[in-house]
Amino acid sequence: MSKISFITFCVEYYAQHTNKASNEVYELFKQEKVLDLLENDYNDLHGMGMEYIIQFIDEYLGVA
């Protein structure tokens, strides 16, 4: 999976997780630097399960 596909997948999955629109989640990820985090940590994260990634993002954003 390419980085772009992975980031898109994370945005879509997180949007579903939070019941928000994808564009709203994208803007949140952009503002809070989650997009940079996902790109920079791609090698470590892309093999993880989505539950782990969602928990990771929630903790990063201070939601959990």
MDAnalysis code that builds the backbone (N, CA, C; Angstrom):
import MDAnalysis as mda
import numpy as np

u = mda.Universe.empty(192, n_residues=64, atom_resindex=np.repeat(np.arange(64), 3), trajectory=True)
u.add_TopologyAttr("name", ["N", "CA", "C"] * 64)
u.add_TopologyAttr("resid", np.arange(1, 65))
u.add_TopologyAttr("resname", ["MET", "SER", "LYS", "ILE", "SER", "PHE", "ILE", "THR", "PHE", "CYS", "VAL", "GLU", "TYR", "TYR", "ALA", "GLN", "HIS", "THR", "ASN", "LYS", "ALA", "SER", "ASN", "GLU", "VAL", "TYR", "GLU", "LEU", "PHE", "LYS", "GLN", "GLU", "LYS", "VAL", "LEU", "ASP", "LEU", "LEU", "GLU", "ASN", "ASP", "TYR", "ASN", "ASP", "LEU", "HIS", "GLY", "MET", "GLY", "MET", "GLU", "TYR", "ILE", "ILE", "GLN", "PHE", "ILE", "ASP", "GLU", "TYR", "LEU", "GLY", "VAL", "ALA"])
u.atoms.positions = np.array([
    [0.849, -1.178, 0.000],
    [0.000, 0.000, 0.000],
    [0.890, 1.236, 0.000],
    [0.590, 2.174, -0.872],
    [1.364, 3.414, -0.929],
    [1.024, 4.310, 0.271],
    [1.871, 5.291, 0.513],
    [1.626, 6.230, 1.611],
    [0.312, 6.972, 1.414],
    [0.060, 7.392, 0.171],
    [-1.177, 8.137, -0.114],
    [-2.391, 7.256, 0.177],
    [-2.348, 6.024, -0.268],
    [-3.466, 5.096, -0.026],
    [-3.650, 4.847, 1.466],
    [-2.544, 4.687, 2.181],
    [-2.603, 4.451, 3.622],
    [-3.223, 5.642, 4.348],
    [-2.784, 6.842, 4.020],
    [-3.308, 8.048, 4.670],
    [-4.792, 8.216, 4.348],
    [-5.163, 7.992, 3.101],
    [-6.565, 8.077, 2.708],
    [-7.398, 7.067, 3.482],
    [-6.892, 5.853, 3.586],
    [-7.582, 4.805, 4.333],
    [-7.765, 5.215, 5.795],
    [-6.725, 5.790, 6.394],
    [-6.813, 6.226, 7.791],
    [-7.842, 7.342, 7.964],
    [-7.855, 8.299, 7.045],
    [-8.835, 9.390, 7.107],
    [-10.244, 8.821, 7.022],
    [-10.475, 7.946, 6.053],
    [-11.807, 7.361, 5.867],
    [-12.227, 6.533, 7.079],
    [-11.318, 5.728, 7.584],
    [-11.633, 4.878, 8.727],
    [-11.883, 5.713, 9.977],
    [-11.083, 6.764, 10.174],
    [-11.267, 7.623, 11.341],
    [-12.566, 8.412, 11.229],
    [-12.932, 8.799, 10.022],
    [-14.213, 9.488, 9.805],
    [-15.367, 8.579, 10.214],
    [-15.270, 7.325, 9.832],
    [-16.303, 6.363, 10.217],
    [-16.304, 6.172, 11.737],
    [-15.128, 6.097, 12.325],
    [-14.972, 5.910, 13.774],
    [-15.600, 7.062, 14.568],
    [-15.494, 8.266, 14.048],
    [-15.978, 9.456, 14.763],
    [-17.315, 9.982, 14.254],
    [-17.863, 9.312, 13.247],
    [-19.121, 9.751, 12.624],
    [-19.024, 11.178, 12.092],
    [-17.878, 11.499, 11.503],
    [-17.656, 12.809, 10.888],
    [-17.438, 12.629, 9.391],
    [-17.590, 13.700, 8.661],
    [-17.325, 13.675, 7.222],
    [-15.818, 13.543, 6.981],
    [-15.465, 12.871, 5.905],
    [-14.054, 12.658, 5.573],
    [-13.293, 13.970, 5.421],
    [-13.916, 14.958, 4.785],
    [-13.221, 16.235, 4.606],
    [-12.983, 16.938, 5.945],
    [-13.886, 16.753, 6.890],
    [-13.714, 17.329, 8.227],
    [-12.536, 16.656, 8.951],
    [-12.455, 15.338, 8.839],
    [-11.349, 14.601, 9.457],
    [-10.034, 14.972, 8.784],
    [-10.042, 15.094, 7.466],
    [-8.832, 15.494, 6.749],
    [-8.326, 16.848, 7.260],
    [-9.217, 17.797, 7.403],
    [-8.825, 19.126, 7.896],
    [-8.302, 19.046, 9.327],
    [-8.937, 18.231, 10.168],
    [-8.458, 18.024, 11.542],
    [-7.053, 17.424, 11.523],
    [-6.862, 16.380, 10.704],
    [-5.559, 15.732, 10.606],
    [-4.497, 16.707, 10.100],
    [-4.879, 17.548, 9.165],
    [-3.953, 18.543, 8.621],
    [-3.583, 19.573, 9.686],
    [-4.582, 20.080, 10.382],
    [-4.374, 21.105, 11.420],
    [-3.542, 20.562, 12.578],
    [-3.808, 19.325, 12.983],
    [-3.133, 18.752, 14.153],
    [-1.869, 17.979, 13.800],
    [-1.468, 18.048, 12.522],
    [-0.241, 17.402, 12.041],
    [-0.301, 15.869, 12.059],
    [-1.510, 15.313, 12.069],
    [-1.662, 13.854, 12.000],
    [-1.228, 13.358, 10.625],
    [-1.480, 14.135, 9.581],
    [-1.052, 13.733, 8.237],
    [0.461, 13.560, 8.188],
    [1.189, 14.491, 8.788],
    [2.652, 14.394, 8.845],
    [3.076, 13.166, 9.638],
    [2.414, 12.933, 10.738],
    [2.714, 11.787, 11.590],
    [2.508, 10.478, 10.833],
    [1.383, 10.373, 10.127],
    [1.091, 9.155, 9.365],
    [2.105, 8.952, 8.246],
    [2.504, 10.037, 7.610],
    [3.496, 9.924, 6.538],
    [4.871, 9.554, 7.084],
    [5.287, 10.219, 8.149],
    [6.616, 9.975, 8.716],
    [6.739, 8.607, 9.373],
    [5.667, 8.117, 9.964],
    [5.688, 6.818, 10.652],
    [5.051, 5.712, 9.815],
    [4.925, 5.955, 8.524],
    [4.287, 4.995, 7.619],
    [4.889, 3.589, 7.747],
    [6.223, 3.486, 7.754],
    [6.863, 2.170, 7.804],
    [6.486, 1.389, 9.058],
    [6.290, 2.074, 10.158],
    [5.910, 1.404, 11.410],
    [4.412, 1.138, 11.487],
    [3.605, 2.058, 10.966],
    [2.156, 1.981, 11.159],
    [1.411, 1.146, 10.123],
    [1.880, 1.106, 8.886],
    [1.065, 0.489, 7.836],
    [0.848, -1.007, 8.046],
    [1.664, -1.634, 8.852],
    [1.483, -3.059, 9.144],
    [0.628, -3.316, 10.373],
    [0.253, -2.281, 11.062],
    [-0.548, -2.416, 12.278],
    [-2.031, -2.562, 11.923],
    [-2.779, -3.108, 12.845],
    [-4.220, -3.215, 12.661],
    [-4.880, -1.858, 12.824],
    [-6.056, -1.713, 12.234],
    [-6.751, -0.428, 12.298],
    [-7.162, -0.065, 13.715],
    [-7.470, -1.038, 14.562],
    [-7.813, -0.714, 15.953],
    [-6.640, -0.022, 16.635],
    [-5.429, -0.518, 16.391],
    [-4.234, 0.100, 16.971],
    [-4.052, 1.513, 16.431],
    [-4.199, 1.673, 15.120],
    [-4.001, 2.982, 14.496],
    [-5.022, 3.992, 15.005],
    [-6.275, 3.575, 15.113],
    [-7.323, 4.467, 15.631],
    [-7.008, 4.866, 17.074],
    [-6.599, 3.913, 17.881],
    [-6.231, 4.211, 19.270],
    [-5.025, 5.162, 19.307],
    [-4.054, 4.926, 18.455],
    [-2.862, 5.771, 18.347],
    [-3.251, 7.211, 18.008],
    [-4.144, 7.373, 17.030],
    [-4.589, 8.711, 16.624],
    [-5.398, 9.364, 17.735],
    [-6.304, 8.604, 18.354],
    [-7.083, 9.146, 19.484],
    [-6.164, 9.652, 20.589],
    [-5.160, 8.871, 20.931],
    [-4.216, 9.279, 21.992],
    [-3.425, 10.507, 21.565],
    [-2.991, 10.532, 20.324],
    [-2.245, 11.675, 19.806],
    [-3.079, 12.949, 19.875],
    [-4.362, 12.821, 19.537],
    [-5.258, 13.986, 19.548],
    [-5.800, 14.299, 20.951],
    [-5.503, 13.438, 21.920],
    [-5.971, 13.661, 23.280],
    [-7.429, 13.299, 23.471],
    [-7.951, 12.430, 22.598],
    [-9.352, 12.021, 22.674],
    [-9.524, 10.869, 23.652],
    [-8.545, 9.999, 23.713],
    [-8.652, 8.794, 24.557],
    [-8.206, 9.065, 25.976],
])
